[in-house]
């Protein structure tokens, strides 16, 4: 009897009580090639952790376009070349007011061609260019760490 109750709880009731995962888009901004490759990190507004620019999808834009818009707002990337195909994805728990929500984040590559120092969130964030291996040590999300460790611009499909 207990087995049936546990099975009913975990297979039916518990999934109904969980919030569905949300989707965000992120920009893995980079410059240089080979050993000279650097990626751009920014600090989060809330905790000051190192992250890549990310945000919610934007109506009327593709996911890649929305990722590029986030790179502008959060990091000052005014222009860049991106791909319609994500490099990968990572999941994290977004916390607001004590409530957690799981978020799946699609990562789009952005080869930076122009940056400005005056951008919408310049007063709220710091930014830092660094080698992908160092960036992997600075971010918290294990899936993003793995992607950064293996990041090679030459392998990006256009």
C-alpha positions in Angstrom: 0.0 0.0 0.0 2.8 2.5 0.9 4.5 1.6 -2.4 1.4 2.5 -4.3 1.0 5.8 -2.4 4.6 6.8 -3.1 4.3 5.8 -6.7 1.1 7.9 -7.1 2.7 10.9 -5.3 6.0 10.9 -7.4 4.3 9.9 -10.7 1.2 12.0 -10.6 0.6 14.5 -7.8 4.1 15.9 -7.3 4.6 16.7 -11.0 1.3 18.6 -11.0 2.4 20.8 -8.1 5.7 21.8 -9.7 6.1 24.9 -11.8 6.9 24.3 -15.4 10.4 25.2 -16.5 10.8 28.6 -18.1 13.0 29.5 -21.1 15.7 32.2 -21.4 18.2 33.0 -24.1 21.8 33.9 -23.5 24.7 35.3 -25.6 28.2 33.8 -25.4 30.0 36.8 -26.6 33.6 36.2 -27.8 36.5 37.7 -29.7 39.6 36.3 -31.2 40.4 32.8 -32.4 42.4 29.8 -31.3 44.5 30.5 -28.2 43.6 34.2 -28.4 39.9 33.5 -27.8 38.3 35.5 -25.0 34.7 35.4 -23.8 32.7 38.2 -22.1 31.3 37.8 -18.6 29.1 40.3 -16.7 28.0 40.4 -13.1 24.5 39.7 -12.2 22.5 42.6 -10.7 21.3 40.8 -7.7 24.3 38.8 -6.4 27.2 40.1 -8.4 28.0 36.6 -9.7 29.8 36.2 -13.0 27.3 35.2 -15.8 26.8 35.5 -19.5 24.2 38.0 -20.7 20.8 36.4 -20.7 17.1 37.2 -20.5 13.6 36.3 -21.5 12.6 35.8 -25.2 11.3 39.0 -26.8 8.1 39.0 -28.9 8.9 39.7 -32.5 12.5 38.5 -32.3 14.1 35.2 -32.9 15.9 33.6 -29.9 19.3 34.6 -31.4 18.1 38.2 -31.9 16.9 38.4 -28.3 20.2 37.0 -27.1 22.0 39.8 -29.0 19.6 42.3 -27.5 20.5 41.1 -24.0 24.2 41.4 -24.9 23.6 45.0 -25.7 21.6 45.8 -22.6 23.8 43.9 -20.1 27.3 44.2 -21.6 27.4 46.9 -24.2 27.8 44.7 -27.3 26.4 47.0 -29.9 27.1 44.7 -32.9 28.0 41.1 -33.4 27.6 38.2 -35.6 25.5 35.3 -34.3 24.1 32.0 -35.4 20.4 30.9 -35.6 21.6 27.6 -34.0 22.3 27.6 -30.2 25.7 26.2 -29.1 24.0 24.4 -26.2 22.0 25.1 -23.1 22.2 25.1 -19.4 19.7 25.0 -16.5 19.7 27.0 -13.3 17.4 27.9 -10.5 16.3 31.5 -10.6 15.4 32.8 -7.2 13.1 35.7 -6.6 11.6 36.6 -3.2 12.5 33.2 -1.8 10.7 31.3 -4.6 12.8 29.2 -7.0 11.9 28.5 -10.6 13.9 26.2 -12.9 15.0 27.9 -16.1 16.4 26.3 -19.3 18.8 28.7 -21.1 19.6 28.5 -24.8 23.1 29.8 -25.5 23.8 31.6 -28.8 27.4 32.5 -29.9 28.0 36.2 -30.6 31.3 37.2 -32.3 31.6 40.8 -31.0 32.3 43.4 -33.7 31.5 46.6 -31.7 31.2 47.5 -28.0 30.3 50.7 -26.3 31.0 51.8 -22.7 27.6 53.6 -22.5 24.9 50.9 -22.5 21.6 50.5 -20.6 22.8 48.5 -17.6 26.4 50.0 -17.4 25.9 51.4 -13.9 24.5 48.1 -12.6 27.1 45.6 -13.9 30.8 45.0 -14.4 32.1 43.2 -17.4 35.3 41.2 -18.0 37.0 39.6 -21.0 38.7 36.3 -20.1 39.8 33.0 -21.5 37.1 30.4 -21.7 38.9 28.2 -19.2 39.0 31.0 -16.7 35.4 31.9 -17.4 34.4 28.3 -16.6 36.0 28.7 -13.2 34.1 32.0 -12.5 30.6 30.9 -13.4 28.5 28.7 -11.1 26.4 26.6 -13.5 28.1 23.2 -14.2 26.6 22.8 -17.7 27.8 26.3 -18.6 31.2 25.5 -17.2 31.5 22.4 -19.4 30.4 24.4 -22.5 33.0 27.1 -21.8 35.8 24.6 -21.3 35.1 23.1 -24.7 34.3 26.4 -26.5 36.1 26.7 -29.9 34.9 29.5 -32.2 36.2 27.6 -35.3 33.5 24.9 -34.7 30.6 27.3 -34.9 28.2 26.7 -37.8 27.0 29.8 -39.5 
